[in-house]
Amino acid sequence: MSKVIKRAKSKAGGLIPELRFPEFVEDGEWELKILGDCLLKNPEYGINAPAAPYSDKLPTYLRITDISDDGTFITRDKVSVNRNVTEDNYLSEGDIVLARTGASVGKSYKYRKKDGKLVFAGFLIRVKPDTKKIDSELLFQFLYSEQYWKWVSFISARSGQPGINGTEYASMPINLPPTIPEQQKIASCLSSLDELIAAHNDKLQALKDHKKGLMQNLFPQEGEKVPKFRFPEFENDGEWVNNTLGEVATFSKGKGISKSDISENGSLPCIRYGELYTHYNETIRDIKSFTNLNSETLVLSEKNDVIIPSSGETHIDIATASCVMKEGVALGGDLNIIKTRINGVFLAYYLNNAKKKELAQIAQGISVVHLYANQLKTLVVYIPSFKEQQKIATCLSALDELITAQSEKVEHLQSHKKGLMQGLFPKIDN
């Protein structure tokens, strides 16, 4: 990545970014433009037609839902459009489409030939940058800036569903470097960072896929008494032992800790049931929340406790188990607490994988789903020796540590890009 240097805004309050590449420092202020003046033609609406099952004999259809948050084409659920289209309906290299309505208003996608021939849908608007006036990649990068999203929030406000039409997109203000070479330099810098982020995201997804496949092979699946894969030292240990969960564990409930009881400066670590859906995985080592409630009035964890929500929104979501790796953590209401001599980390992984569907099936309710101890007790589980439990738990925990580290790396790169964009684009006073 090319070196950038700090540069203060001009004394007259002109448009100069905080960071600028050395070769452009003397090129003067950026210029305020209107997007429509930088396009080859007026913004165009896509075609209105229902999606059809994907076929390589029909045009591939690009909808808002086919665009990822990072502006790439989601290919796993491709669809087609079953109607006659002209060449003008297809996207061309450098075209950018923008969502014009709904919760995704403002979302963008830049077409690339590697995505194949695409026809864009009616809820999308195409803009064709005039490359003599604006670099297409720079425009695409601008569509992820804070300045752009503030504009989207203001312009899209409607009495009903939020929306931005083609005329409004054409009137969008955008600050541009005075020369195309500087535009291209900024675009190249940011797109290179995008490629690095994408590569690390791919690695993260590969690790998650590996974990999913590993769990399917390390635990007996439905109708099986042994897993497909065993570590060499346990291959001759025979079948896993059949028990109900009630035969190998005892059950209790947490005690209410409301959202208002959470304190940033609290002295007692605590876990609320909703955090199992949003924050924790199979192992809980670092506690997110704290409270100043009296510990004597609460239920405190013991190391190796496995917790499962007793209420949730859907049957499949409620089947979410975590092992608490610390003692003395306050466990909130709506939590089932499982105490057992089984390795708690092993049990949490087992319940979240091989037993997830069964847990979902025994849960009760429609609008609010409940899972009670008397239901959990009936769950049939197959358990290996304690040493094999530990081996499986250690293997999966180590993989999760890699996943966490990779997630943090992606987040760091995304944060770095956000900060870089704030420096490379001039700050505009509201």
C-alpha positions in Angstrom: 0.0 0.0 0.0 1.4 3.4 -1.0 2.5 5.8 1.7 0.1 8.6 2.7 1.0 11.7 4.7 -1.0 13.9 7.0 -2.4 17.1 5.6 -4.5 19.6 7.4 -7.5 21.3 5.9 -6.8 24.7 4.3 -7.1 27.8 6.4 -9.9 29.0 4.2 -11.9 25.9 5.1 -11.5 24.3 1.7 -11.8 20.7 0.9 -8.5 19.0 1.6 -8.3 15.5 3.2 -6.3 14.8 6.3 -4.3 12.1 4.5 -3.0 12.6 1.0 -0.5 10.7 -1.2 2.8 12.7 -1.5 2.6 13.2 -5.3 -0.8 15.0 -5.0 -0.1 17.3 -2.0 0.3 20.4 -4.2 -2.7 19.6 -6.4 -5.0 21.9 -4.5 -8.5 21.4 -3.0 -11.0 18.8 -3.9 -14.1 19.8 -5.8 -17.7 19.5 -4.9 -19.6 17.7 -7.8 -23.1 16.4 -8.4 -23.2 12.7 -9.3 -25.4 13.2 -12.3 -22.8 15.5 -13.9 -20.3 12.6 -13.7 -22.4 10.0 -15.4 -22.6 9.0 -19.1 -26.4 8.9 -18.9 -29.2 9.4 -16.4 -29.7 6.7 -13.7 -31.7 3.8 -15.1 -34.2 1.5 -13.4 -34.0 -2.3 -13.7 -36.7 -4.6 -15.1 -39.7 -5.6 -13.0 -40.2 -9.4 -13.3 -40.6 -12.3 -10.9 -37.5 -14.4 -10.2 -37.3 -17.9 -11.8 -35.3 -21.0 -10.7 -31.8 -20.6 -11.9 -31.0 -21.9 -15.3 -27.9 -21.3 -17.5 -30.3 -21.0 -20.4 -32.0 -17.9 -18.9 -30.5 -14.5 -17.9 -29.1 -14.4 -14.3 -31.1 -12.0 -12.2 -29.5 -9.6 -9.7 -31.8 -8.5 -6.9 -31.2 -6.5 -3.7 -31.0 -9.8 -1.7 -28.2 -11.0 -4.0 -25.9 -8.2 -2.9 -23.7 -8.7 0.2 -23.0 -6.1 2.7 -19.6 -5.6 1.2 -21.0 -5.0 -2.3 -20.2 -8.4 -3.9 -22.5 -10.7 -5.8 -23.9 -13.6 -3.6 -23.7 -16.6 -6.0 -24.9 -19.4 -3.8 -28.6 -18.7 -4.3 -28.6 -17.5 -7.9 -31.9 -17.0 -9.7 -32.9 -16.3 -13.3 -35.5 -14.1 -15.0 -37.8 -15.7 -17.5 -38.5 -13.0 -20.0 -37.0 -11.4 -23.1 -34.2 -8.9 -22.3 -32.0 -6.8 -24.5 -28.3 -6.2 -24.3 -29.0 -2.9 -22.6 -30.6 -4.7 -19.7 -27.3 -6.4 -18.9 -24.7 -4.7 -16.6 -21.4 -3.7 -18.1 -17.9 -3.4 -16.5 -17.8 -0.4 -14.1 -21.6 -0.1 -13.8 -22.8 0.5 -10.2 -26.3 -0.4 -9.0 -28.0 1.2 -6.0 -30.9 -0.1 -3.9 -33.8 2.4 -4.2 -36.3 1.3 -1.5 -36.8 -0.6 1.8 -34.4 -1.4 4.6 -31.6 -1.9 2.1 -31.9 1.5 0.5 -28.5 2.9 -0.4 -26.9 -0.5 -0.7 -24.5 -0.8 -3.7 -22.9 -3.3 -6.0 -20.2 -2.7 -8.6 -20.4 -5.0 -11.6 -17.3 -7.1 -12.5 -17.0 -9.4 -15.5 -16.1 -12.4 -13.3 -19.7 -12.3 -12.0 -21.0 -13.3 -15.4 -23.8 -11.7 -17.4 -26.3 -10.1 -15.0 -29.7 -8.5 -15.5 -30.6 -6.1 -12.7 -34.1 -6.0 -11.0 -36.5 -3.1 -10.7 -35.7 -2.2 -7.1 -32.2 -1.3 -8.3 -31.0 1.8 -10.1 -27.9 1.7 -12.4 -25.4 4.5 -12.7 -22.8 4.6 -15.4 -19.7 6.6 -14.4 -18.0 8.8 -17.0 -14.5 7.7 -16.5 -13.2 11.0 -17.8 -14.8 12.7 -14.8 -15.0 10.1 -12.0 -13.2 6.8 -11.4 -15.8 4.0 -11.0 -14.0 2.3 -8.2 -13.6 5.6 -6.3 -17.3 6.2 -6.6 -18.0 2.6 -5.3 -15.6 3.2 -2.3 -17.4 6.5 -1.6 -20.7 4.6 -1.3 -19.2 3.0 1.9 -18.3 6.3 3.5 -20.0 7.9 6.5 -20.7 11.0 4.4 -22.7 8.9 1.9 -24.7 7.1 4.5 -25.6 10.3 6.3 -26.9 11.5 2.9 -28.9 8.3 2.4 -30.4 8.6 5.9 -31.6 12.2 5.2 -32.8 11.7 1.6 -34.5 8.4 2.0 -36.8 9.6 4.8 -40.4 9.1 3.7 -43.7 9.0 5.4 -43.9 5.3 4.5 -41.1 3.0 3.3 -37.7 4.7 2.9 -36.6 5.3 -0.7 -34.4 7.2 -3.1 -35.3 7.6 -6.7 -33.1 8.1 -9.8 -33.4 11.8 -9.8 -32.3 12.0 -6.2 -29.3 9.8 -6.8 -28.3 12.0 -9.7 -28.4 15.0 -7.4 -26.2 13.4 -4.8 -23.2 15.7 -3.9 -19.8 14.1 -4.0 -16.3 15.6 -3.3 -13.7 14.5 -5.8 -9.9 15.0 -6.1 -9.1 17.5 -8.9 -7.4 14.8 -11.1 -8.3 11.3 -12.3 -4.9 10.0 -11.3 -5.5 10.9 -7.6 -8.9 9.4 -7.8 -7.4 6.2 -9.1 -4.7 6.1 -6.5 -7.2 6.4 -3.6 -9.5 3.8 -5.3 -6.5 1.4 -5.8 -5.4 1.8 -2.1 -8.9 1.0 -0.8 -9.7 -1.8 -3.2 -6.4 -3.5 -2.3 -7.5 -3.4 1.3 -10.8 -4.8 0.3 -9.0 -7.7 -1.4 -7.0 -8.4 1.8 -10.2 -8.3 3.9 -12.0 -10.6 1.4 -9.0 -13.1 1.6 -9.2 -13.1 5.4 -13.0 -13.5 5.3 -12.6 -16.5 3.0 -10.1 -18.0 5.5 -12.6 -17.3 8.4 -15.4 -19.0 6.4 -13.2 -22.0 5.7 -12.4 -22.4 9.4 -16.1 -22.2 10.2 -16.9 -24.8 7.5 -14.1 -27.0 8.8 -15.6 -26.8 12.4 -19.1 -27.7 11.1 -17.8 -30.7 9.2 -15.6 -31.8 12.1 -18.5 -31.8 14.6 -20.6 -33.9 12.2 -17.9 -36.5 12.2 -16.8 -36.3 15.9 -20.3 -37.0 17.3 -22.7 -39.8 16.6 -25.4 -38.6 14.3 -29.1 -39.6 14.4 -29.4 -43.4 14.6 -25.6 -43.9 15.3 -23.9 -45.1 18.4 -20.3 -44.1 17.5 -19.0 -41.2 15.5 -17.6 -41.5 11.9 -14.2 -40.3 13.1 -12.3 -41.2 16.2 -8.9 -40.3 17.4 -6.5 -43.3 17.0 -6.2 -44.0 20.7 -9.9 -44.5 21.1 -10.7 -46.6 18.0 -11.0 -49.8 20.0 -13.0 -48.4 22.8 -16.3 -49.7 21.5 -19.7 -47.9 21.4 -20.5 -44.8 23.3 -22.6 -45.4 26.4 -26.4 -44.7 26.0 -28.0 -42.6 28.7 -30.7 -40.0 29.2 -29.4 -36.6 30.1 -31.4 -37.0 33.4 -29.3 -40.0 34.3 -26.0 -38.2 34.0 -26.9 -34.6 35.1 -28.9 -32.5 37.6 -30.8 -29.4 36.6 -31.6 -26.0 38.2 -32.6 -22.5 37.1 -30.9 -19.2 37.1 -32.3 -16.2 38.9 -33.5 -12.9 37.4 -31.0 -10.3 36.3 -32.8 -7.5 34.3 -31.2 -5.3 31.7 -31.4 -2.4 34.1 -29.3 -4.4 36.6 -26.3 -4.4 34.3 -23.6 -1.9 35.2 -20.5 -1.1 33.3 -18.7 -0.7 36.7 -20.3 -3.7 38.3 -18.3 -6.0 40.5 -20.1 -9.3 39.9 -19.8 -11.0 36.5 -23.1 -12.2 35.1 -24.7 -13.9 32.2 -28.2 -13.2 30.9 -30.0 -15.7 28.6 -30.1 -13.4 25.6 -26.3 -13.2 25.5 -26.2 -16.9 24.6 -27.8 -16.0 21.3 -25.7 -12.8 20.6 -22.3 -13.1 22.3 -21.2 -16.5 23.5 -20.4 -19.8 21.8 -19.8 -23.2 23.3 -17.3 -22.0 25.9 -17.6 -19.0 28.1 -14.3 -17.8 29.4 -14.5 -14.0 29.3 -17.7 -12.5 30.8 -19.3 -9.6 28.9 -21.7 -8.2 31.6 -21.4 -7.1 35.2 -23.8 -6.2 38.0 -23.8 -4.7 41.5 -26.6 -7.0 42.7 -26.0 -8.8 46.0 -24.4 -12.2 45.1 -26.2 -13.9 48.0 -29.6 -13.3 46.3 -28.4 -14.8 43.0 -27.4 -18.2 41.5 -23.7 -18.5 41.0 -22.0 -20.8 38.5 -19.6 -23.6 39.2 -16.9 -24.4 36.7 -18.1 -26.9 34.1 -21.8 -25.8 34.3 -23.6 -26.0 31.0 -26.4 -23.5 30.4 -29.2 -23.5 27.9 -31.9 -20.8 27.5 -35.3 -21.8 28.8 -37.1 -19.3 26.4 -36.5 -18.0 22.9 -38.1 -16.9 19.7 -37.7 -20.1 17.6 -37.4 -23.8 18.3 -34.0 -24.1 16.6 -32.5 -21.0 18.2 -33.3 -22.2 21.7 -31.1 -25.2 21.2 -28.0 -23.2 22.2 -25.7 -24.6 24.9 -22.6 -23.0 26.5 -20.2 -24.2 29.1 -19.2 -21.7 31.8 -15.5 -22.0 32.5 -15.5 -19.9 35.7 -17.1 -20.2 39.1 -18.9 -17.4 40.8 -20.6 -16.0 37.7 -24.2 -14.9 38.4 -26.6 -16.8 36.1 -29.7 -14.9 35.1 -33.3 -16.1 34.8 -34.6 -18.0 31.8 -31.4 -20.2 32.0 -31.4 -23.9 32.5 -28.3 -25.0 34.4 -26.9 -28.5 33.8 -24.5 -29.9 36.3 -22.7 -33.1 35.4 -19.5 -35.1 35.6 -19.4 -35.1 31.8 -16.9 -32.6 30.4 -19.0 -29.5 30.0 -17.3 -28.3 26.9 -17.8 -31.6 25.2 -21.5 -31.6 26.2 -22.0 -28.1 24.9 -20.5 -29.0 21.5 -22.5 -32.2 21.4 -25.8 -30.5 22.3 -25.2 -27.8 19.7 -24.5 -30.2 16.9 -25.7 -33.8 17.0 -28.6 -33.0 19.4 -29.7 -29.6 18.1 -32.7 -30.9 16.1 -33.8 -33.1 19.0 -33.7 -30.2 21.4 -35.7 -28.1 19.0 -38.3 -30.8 18.7 -38.9 -31.1 22.5 -39.1 -27.4 23.0 -42.7 -26.1 23.3 -44.5 -23.0 22.3 -45.2 -20.9 19.2 -44.7 -17.1 19.6 -42.4 -17.8 22.6 -40.6 -21.1 22.8 -39.8 -22.8 26.1 -37.4 -25.5 27.1 -37.7 -27.0 30.6 -35.6 -29.3 32.7 -38.2 -32.1 32.6 -37.9 -32.0 28.8 -34.1 -31.9 28.9 -34.0 -35.0 31.2 -35.6 -37.2 28.5 -32.9 -36.4 25.9 -31.0 -39.6 24.9 -27.2 -39.0 24.7 -24.3 -41.2 23.9 -21.2 -40.6 26.0 -17.6 -41.8 25.5 -14.9 -42.2 28.1 -13.8 -39.0 29.9 -10.5 -39.0 28.1 -12.2 -39.1 24.8 -14.5 -36.3 25.9 -11.5 -34.2 26.8 -9.8 -34.9 23.5 -12.9 -33.8 21.5 -13.4 -30.8 23.7 -9.8 -29.7 23.3 -9.8 -30.2 19.6 -12.9 -28.1 19.0 -11.9 -25.5 21.5 -8.6 -25.0 19.8 -10.4 -24.6 16.4 -12.7 -22.0 18.0 -9.7 -20.1 19.2 -8.4 -20.0 15.6 -11.9 -18.8 14.5 -12.0 -16.1 17.2 -8.5 -14.9 16.3 -9.4 -14.8 12.6 -12.6 -12.9 13.3 -10.6 -10.3 15.3 -8.2 -10.0 12.4 -11.1 -9.3 10.0 -12.6 -6.8 12.4 -9.2 -5.0 12.8 -8.8 -4.7 9.0 -12.4 -3.4 8.6 -11.8 -0.9 11.4 -8.5 0.1 9.7 -10.3 0.7 6.4 -12.9 2.8 8.1 -10.3 5.0 9.7 -8.4 5.2 6.4 -11.5 6.4 4.6 -12.1 9.1 7.1 -8.6 10.4 6.4 -8.6 10.0 2.6 -11.9 11.8 2.1 -12.3 15.4 3.3 -14.3 16.0 6.5 -17.5 17.8 5.8 -19.1 20.0 8.5 -22.8 19.2 9.0 
